[in-house]
Amino acid sequence: MRDRHLPQGGFAPFPGQAFCPASTAWAILTLPQDHGWVTQARTALRRCILADGRLPILPDHPQAYWPTPVGLMALLGDASCATDANRLASFLLNVSGAHWPKTTDAPTDHDTNLRGWTWTEGAHSWAEPTATAMLALSAAGLRDHPRLRQARELLMDRQMPHGGWNYGNVRVFGTLLKPDMTNTSAALCALAGRAAQGTLARSLDTLAASAAETRAPLSLAWAVLALGSWGRDTSDLRDRLPELLSEHPVTGALDTGTLALGSIALASPDGLAAHLARRAARHDGQKAA
């Protein structure tokens, strides 16, 4: 993280690059709340929030507001950021992916009328952005909001019959798609404590089998956080993470978001939601506003 920290505050995706809101938010989540870089980074992050409460990836691309949930996560736990955190939360509660009544001739077979979240404005609701929004809003104290209850329905509806999640479809033109580790992990993180373990057993087993074989650091980090959320032993997986997070001789350095998720996975074997809950607590043990 030291190589990506910027003198003016915030973090870059890679050494030598410019400020990035998403990278900054993920980096904040790896550092102690009272670390000097965190205060600077939060200030830089708050300057990027637009008038309606969205946090876009770039100021001139407001439609790409997918960093908003992780931005909310990053501001929790600091009372001085409460107003901006509330703005981010309010934006998320008032925006959704495109939705429409399900029809019998649709190329997909999931319920298209359920509202979740998306990466970019106007797109359909997908698994990973829905999951990250659920995690952020839950950590912000909005766990029981009706939007999160419908988002749970959406994720359960998109779960594949053999386990796991794709980006958000189950079948397209009658063809059953394959699960993806990142989307499966994010969904399982968001559903921890919201669904009976038996209803997700195939997804947990599918993810555990994939995690045992993967060499992809981002996939493995997400899997550790997801399986840990459900009480699974991830000690063997965590033992493999440091090697995968080191700089690869061919591909070079990993991006800041991947390093951050790997760091969180190593520090919080009980999952991402638990990590966020701890950060959302004040230093005196009371919840932030």
KAWOUR-V994870 format. One record per residue. N is the residue number from 1. RES is the residue in three letters. SS is DSSP state (A for helix, B for strand, O for the rest). OMEGA is omega in degrees with one decimal (NA if undefined). BURIAL is 1 if it has 9 or more other C-alpha atoms within 8 Angstrom, else 0. Layout:
BEGIN
n=N res=RES ss=SS omega=OMEGA burial=BURIAL
n=N res=RES ss=SS omega=OMEGA burial=BURIAL
END
This chain:
BEGIN
n=1 res=MET ss=O omega=-178.3 burial=0
n=2 res=ARG ss=A omega=-178.6 burial=0
n=3 res=ASP ss=A omega=-178.0 burial=0
n=4 res=ARG ss=A omega=-179.6 burial=1
n=5 res=HIS ss=B omega=-177.3 burial=1
n=6 res=LEU ss=O omega=-177.5 burial=1
n=7 res=PRO ss=O omega=-179.0 burial=0
n=8 res=GLN ss=O omega=179.5 burial=0
n=9 res=GLY ss=O omega=180.0 burial=1
n=10 res=GLY ss=O omega=-173.8 burial=1
n=11 res=PHE ss=B omega=176.3 burial=1
n=12 res=ALA ss=B omega=177.3 burial=1
n=13 res=PRO ss=O omega=179.8 burial=1
n=14 res=PHE ss=O omega=177.1 burial=1
n=15 res=PRO ss=O omega=177.3 burial=0
n=16 res=GLY ss=O omega=-180.0 burial=0
n=17 res=GLN ss=O omega=-175.3 burial=0
n=18 res=ALA ss=O omega=179.3 burial=0
n=19 res=PHE ss=B omega=177.4 burial=1
n=20 res=CYS ss=O omega=-179.2 burial=1
n=21 res=PRO ss=A omega=-178.5 burial=1
n=22 res=ALA ss=A omega=178.3 burial=1
n=23 res=SER ss=A omega=180.0 burial=1
n=24 res=THR ss=A omega=-179.3 burial=1
n=25 res=ALA ss=A omega=178.9 burial=1
n=26 res=TRP ss=A omega=179.3 burial=1
n=27 res=ALA ss=A omega=178.1 burial=1
n=28 res=ILE ss=A omega=-175.5 burial=1
n=29 res=LEU ss=O omega=178.3 burial=1
n=30 res=THR ss=O omega=-172.8 burial=1
n=31 res=LEU ss=O omega=175.4 burial=0
n=32 res=PRO ss=O omega=-177.2 burial=0
n=33 res=GLN ss=O omega=-176.4 burial=0
n=34 res=ASP ss=O omega=177.2 burial=0
n=35 res=HIS ss=O omega=-177.7 burial=0
n=36 res=GLY ss=A omega=-179.9 burial=0
n=37 res=TRP ss=A omega=-177.2 burial=0
n=38 res=VAL ss=A omega=179.1 burial=1
n=39 res=THR ss=A omega=178.4 burial=1
n=40 res=GLN ss=A omega=-177.1 burial=1
n=41 res=ALA ss=A omega=178.1 burial=1
n=42 res=ARG ss=A omega=177.2 burial=1
n=43 res=THR ss=A omega=178.9 burial=1
n=44 res=ALA ss=A omega=-179.7 burial=1
n=45 res=LEU ss=A omega=-178.3 burial=1
n=46 res=ARG ss=A omega=178.0 burial=0
n=47 res=ARG ss=O omega=-176.9 burial=0
n=48 res=CYS ss=O omega=-179.0 burial=1
n=49 res=ILE ss=B omega=-179.4 burial=1
n=50 res=LEU ss=O omega=-172.0 burial=0
n=51 res=ALA ss=O omega=-177.5 burial=0
n=52 res=ASP ss=O omega=175.5 burial=0
n=53 res=GLY ss=O omega=179.1 burial=1
n=54 res=ARG ss=O omega=175.1 burial=1
n=55 res=LEU ss=B omega=-177.6 burial=1
n=56 res=PRO ss=O omega=178.7 burial=1
n=57 res=ILE ss=O omega=174.7 burial=1
n=58 res=LEU ss=O omega=-178.0 burial=1
n=59 res=PRO ss=O omega=-178.3 burial=0
n=60 res=ASP ss=O omega=173.9 burial=0
n=61 res=HIS ss=O omega=-175.8 burial=0
n=62 res=PRO ss=O omega=-179.3 burial=1
n=63 res=GLN ss=O omega=179.8 burial=0
n=64 res=ALA ss=O omega=-173.4 burial=1
n=65 res=TYR ss=O omega=-176.6 burial=1
n=66 res=TRP ss=O omega=176.4 burial=1
n=67 res=PRO ss=O omega=-174.8 burial=1
n=68 res=THR ss=A omega=-179.9 burial=1
n=69 res=PRO ss=A omega=-178.8 burial=1
n=70 res=VAL ss=A omega=173.3 burial=1
n=71 res=GLY ss=A omega=176.1 burial=1
n=72 res=LEU ss=A omega=177.5 burial=1
n=73 res=MET ss=A omega=-174.4 burial=1
n=74 res=ALA ss=A omega=-177.7 burial=1
n=75 res=LEU ss=A omega=-177.7 burial=1
n=76 res=LEU ss=O omega=177.0 burial=1
n=77 res=GLY ss=O omega=178.5 burial=1
n=78 res=ASP ss=O omega=-176.4 burial=1
n=79 res=ALA ss=A omega=-179.2 burial=0
n=80 res=SER ss=A omega=179.8 burial=0
n=81 res=CYS ss=A omega=-171.8 burial=1
n=82 res=ALA ss=A omega=-178.0 burial=1
n=83 res=THR ss=A omega=179.4 burial=0
n=84 res=ASP ss=A omega=176.0 burial=1
n=85 res=ALA ss=A omega=178.1 burial=1
n=86 res=ASN ss=A omega=177.1 burial=0
n=87 res=ARG ss=A omega=178.2 burial=1
n=88 res=LEU ss=A omega=-179.6 burial=1
n=89 res=ALA ss=A omega=-179.8 burial=1
n=90 res=SER ss=A omega=178.0 burial=1
n=91 res=PHE ss=A omega=-179.1 burial=1
n=92 res=LEU ss=A omega=-178.7 burial=1
n=93 res=LEU ss=A omega=-175.1 burial=0
n=94 res=ASN ss=O omega=178.8 burial=0
n=95 res=VAL ss=O omega=177.3 burial=0
n=96 res=SER ss=O omega=171.7 burial=1
n=97 res=GLY ss=O omega=177.7 burial=1
n=98 res=ALA ss=B omega=-179.9 burial=1
n=99 res=HIS ss=O omega=-176.6 burial=1
n=100 res=TRP ss=O omega=180.0 burial=0
n=101 res=PRO ss=O omega=179.3 burial=0
n=102 res=LYS ss=O omega=178.7 burial=1
n=103 res=THR ss=O omega=-176.3 burial=0
n=104 res=THR ss=O omega=-178.2 burial=0
n=105 res=ASP ss=O omega=-179.0 burial=0
n=106 res=ALA ss=O omega=178.7 burial=0
n=107 res=PRO ss=O omega=177.4 burial=0
n=108 res=THR ss=B omega=-177.9 burial=1
n=109 res=ASP ss=O omega=176.4 burial=1
n=110 res=HIS ss=O omega=-178.7 burial=1
n=111 res=ASP ss=O omega=-175.9 burial=1
n=112 res=THR ss=O omega=-177.3 burial=0
n=113 res=ASN ss=O omega=178.5 burial=0
n=114 res=LEU ss=O omega=-177.2 burial=1
n=115 res=ARG ss=O omega=171.1 burial=1
n=116 res=GLY ss=O omega=179.8 burial=1
n=117 res=TRP ss=O omega=-175.1 burial=1
n=118 res=THR ss=O omega=178.2 burial=1
n=119 res=TRP ss=O omega=-175.0 burial=1
n=120 res=THR ss=O omega=-175.7 burial=1
n=121 res=GLU ss=O omega=175.8 burial=1
n=122 res=GLY ss=O omega=-179.6 burial=0
n=123 res=ALA ss=O omega=177.8 burial=1
n=124 res=HIS ss=B omega=177.2 burial=1
n=125 res=SER ss=O omega=-178.3 burial=1
n=126 res=TRP ss=O omega=-170.0 burial=1
n=127 res=ALA ss=A omega=-173.4 burial=1
n=128 res=GLU ss=A omega=178.5 burial=1
n=129 res=PRO ss=A omega=175.2 burial=1
n=130 res=THR ss=A omega=-179.4 burial=1
n=131 res=ALA ss=A omega=-178.5 burial=1
n=132 res=THR ss=A omega=175.9 burial=1
n=133 res=ALA ss=A omega=177.3 burial=1
n=134 res=MET ss=A omega=-179.6 burial=1
n=135 res=LEU ss=A omega=-178.5 burial=1
n=136 res=ALA ss=A omega=-177.9 burial=1
n=137 res=LEU ss=A omega=176.1 burial=1
n=138 res=SER ss=A omega=178.9 burial=1
n=139 res=ALA ss=A omega=179.3 burial=1
n=140 res=ALA ss=A omega=176.6 burial=1
n=141 res=GLY ss=A omega=-176.7 burial=0
n=142 res=LEU ss=A omega=-174.4 burial=0
n=143 res=ARG ss=O omega=-174.7 burial=1
n=144 res=ASP ss=O omega=179.6 burial=0
n=145 res=HIS ss=O omega=-179.8 burial=0
n=146 res=PRO ss=A omega=178.5 burial=0
n=147 res=ARG ss=A omega=-179.6 burial=1
n=148 res=LEU ss=A omega=176.1 burial=1
n=149 res=ARG ss=A omega=177.6 burial=1
n=150 res=GLN ss=A omega=177.4 burial=1
n=151 res=ALA ss=A omega=174.7 burial=1
n=152 res=ARG ss=A omega=177.7 burial=1
n=153 res=GLU ss=A omega=-179.4 burial=1
n=154 res=LEU ss=A omega=-178.7 burial=1
n=155 res=LEU ss=A omega=179.1 burial=1
n=156 res=MET ss=A omega=179.1 burial=0
n=157 res=ASP ss=A omega=-177.4 burial=0
n=158 res=ARG ss=A omega=178.9 burial=1
n=159 res=GLN ss=O omega=-178.2 burial=1
n=160 res=MET ss=O omega=-176.8 burial=1
n=161 res=PRO ss=O omega=179.0 burial=0
n=162 res=HIS ss=O omega=176.1 burial=0
n=163 res=GLY ss=O omega=175.1 burial=1
n=164 res=GLY ss=O omega=-179.2 burial=1
n=165 res=TRP ss=O omega=166.7 burial=1
n=166 res=ASN ss=O omega=178.4 burial=1
n=167 res=TYR ss=O omega=178.4 burial=1
n=168 res=GLY ss=O omega=175.6 burial=1
n=169 res=ASN ss=O omega=172.3 burial=1
n=170 res=VAL ss=O omega=174.8 burial=1
n=171 res=ARG ss=B omega=172.8 burial=1
n=172 res=VAL ss=B omega=-176.0 burial=1
n=173 res=PHE ss=O omega=175.5 burial=0
n=174 res=GLY ss=O omega=-178.2 burial=0
n=175 res=THR ss=B omega=178.3 burial=0
n=176 res=LEU ss=B omega=-178.2 burial=0
n=177 res=LEU ss=O omega=-178.9 burial=1
n=178 res=LYS ss=O omega=178.4 burial=0
n=179 res=PRO ss=O omega=178.2 burial=1
n=180 res=ASP ss=O omega=-173.6 burial=1
n=181 res=MET ss=A omega=-177.7 burial=1
n=182 res=THR ss=A omega=-179.9 burial=1
n=183 res=ASN ss=A omega=176.8 burial=1
n=184 res=THR ss=A omega=-178.9 burial=1
n=185 res=SER ss=A omega=-179.7 burial=1
n=186 res=ALA ss=A omega=179.2 burial=1
n=187 res=ALA ss=A omega=179.7 burial=1
n=188 res=LEU ss=A omega=174.6 burial=1
n=189 res=CYS ss=A omega=-176.9 burial=1
n=190 res=ALA ss=A omega=-176.2 burial=1
n=191 res=LEU ss=A omega=179.0 burial=1
n=192 res=ALA ss=O omega=-177.6 burial=1
n=193 res=GLY ss=O omega=-179.8 burial=0
n=194 res=ARG ss=O omega=-178.6 burial=0
n=195 res=ALA ss=O omega=176.9 burial=0
n=196 res=ALA ss=O omega=-176.6 burial=0
n=197 res=GLN ss=A omega=-179.3 burial=0
n=198 res=GLY ss=A omega=-179.5 burial=0
n=199 res=THR ss=A omega=-177.7 burial=0
n=200 res=LEU ss=A omega=-174.2 burial=1
n=201 res=ALA ss=A omega=-179.7 burial=1
n=202 res=ARG ss=A omega=179.3 burial=1
n=203 res=SER ss=A omega=178.1 burial=1
n=204 res=LEU ss=A omega=179.7 burial=1
n=205 res=ASP ss=A omega=177.9 burial=1
n=206 res=THR ss=A omega=-179.8 burial=1
n=207 res=LEU ss=A omega=-179.6 burial=1
n=208 res=ALA ss=A omega=179.3 burial=1
n=209 res=ALA ss=A omega=179.2 burial=0
n=210 res=SER ss=A omega=-178.3 burial=1
n=211 res=ALA ss=A omega=-179.9 burial=1
n=212 res=ALA ss=A omega=-175.7 burial=0
n=213 res=GLU ss=A omega=-170.1 burial=0
n=214 res=THR ss=O omega=171.9 burial=0
n=215 res=ARG ss=O omega=-179.1 burial=0
n=216 res=ALA ss=O omega=-174.6 burial=0
n=217 res=PRO ss=A omega=180.0 burial=1
n=218 res=LEU ss=A omega=178.8 burial=1
n=219 res=SER ss=A omega=-178.8 burial=1
n=220 res=LEU ss=A omega=179.0 burial=1
n=221 res=ALA ss=A omega=178.1 burial=1
n=222 res=TRP ss=A omega=-178.4 burial=1
n=223 res=ALA ss=A omega=177.2 burial=1
n=224 res=VAL ss=A omega=-179.2 burial=1
n=225 res=LEU ss=A omega=-178.9 burial=1
n=226 res=ALA ss=A omega=-178.7 burial=1
n=227 res=LEU ss=A omega=177.1 burial=1
n=228 res=GLY ss=A omega=178.1 burial=1
n=229 res=SER ss=A omega=-177.6 burial=1
n=230 res=TRP ss=O omega=174.8 burial=1
n=231 res=GLY ss=O omega=178.4 burial=0
n=232 res=ARG ss=O omega=177.7 burial=0
n=233 res=ASP ss=O omega=-178.7 burial=0
n=234 res=THR ss=O omega=-174.7 burial=1
n=235 res=SER ss=A omega=179.5 burial=0
n=236 res=ASP ss=A omega=179.4 burial=0
n=237 res=LEU ss=A omega=-180.0 burial=1
n=238 res=ARG ss=A omega=177.0 burial=1
n=239 res=ASP ss=A omega=-178.2 burial=0
n=240 res=ARG ss=A omega=-172.6 burial=0
n=241 res=LEU ss=A omega=-176.1 burial=1
n=242 res=PRO ss=A omega=179.1 burial=0
n=243 res=GLU ss=A omega=-178.6 burial=0
n=244 res=LEU ss=A omega=179.8 burial=1
n=245 res=LEU ss=A omega=179.4 burial=1
n=246 res=SER ss=O omega=-176.1 burial=0
n=247 res=GLU ss=O omega=-178.6 burial=1
n=248 res=HIS ss=B omega=-177.1 burial=0
n=249 res=PRO ss=O omega=-178.9 burial=0
n=250 res=VAL ss=O omega=-174.5 burial=0
n=251 res=THR ss=O omega=177.8 burial=0
n=252 res=GLY ss=B omega=-175.4 burial=0
n=253 res=ALA ss=O omega=175.0 burial=0
n=254 res=LEU ss=O omega=178.6 burial=1
n=255 res=ASP ss=O omega=-174.8 burial=0
n=256 res=THR ss=A omega=179.8 burial=1
n=257 res=GLY ss=A omega=178.7 burial=1
n=258 res=THR ss=A omega=178.0 burial=1
n=259 res=LEU ss=A omega=-179.1 burial=1
n=260 res=ALA ss=A omega=179.6 burial=1
n=261 res=LEU ss=A omega=176.2 burial=1
n=262 res=GLY ss=A omega=178.5 burial=1
n=263 res=SER ss=A omega=178.9 burial=1
n=264 res=ILE ss=A omega=179.4 burial=1
n=265 res=ALA ss=A omega=179.2 burial=1
n=266 res=LEU ss=A omega=-175.6 burial=1
n=267 res=ALA ss=A omega=-172.9 burial=0
n=268 res=SER ss=O omega=-179.5 burial=1
n=269 res=PRO ss=O omega=177.2 burial=1
n=270 res=ASP ss=O omega=169.5 burial=1
n=271 res=GLY ss=O omega=-175.4 burial=1
n=272 res=LEU ss=A omega=-180.0 burial=1
n=273 res=ALA ss=A omega=178.6 burial=1
n=274 res=ALA ss=A omega=177.4 burial=1
n=275 res=HIS ss=A omega=180.0 burial=1
n=276 res=LEU ss=A omega=179.6 burial=1
n=277 res=ALA ss=A omega=178.7 burial=1
n=278 res=ARG ss=A omega=-179.2 burial=0
n=279 res=ARG ss=A omega=-179.2 burial=1
n=280 res=ALA ss=A omega=179.6 burial=1
n=281 res=ALA ss=B omega=175.1 burial=1
n=282 res=ARG ss=O omega=176.8 burial=1
n=283 res=HIS ss=O omega=-179.9 burial=0
n=284 res=ASP ss=O omega=176.7 burial=0
n=285 res=GLY ss=O omega=178.1 burial=0
n=286 res=GLN ss=O omega=-179.9 burial=0
n=287 res=LYS ss=B omega=176.0 burial=0
n=288 res=ALA ss=O omega=-179.6 burial=1
n=289 res=ALA ss=O omega=NA burial=0
END
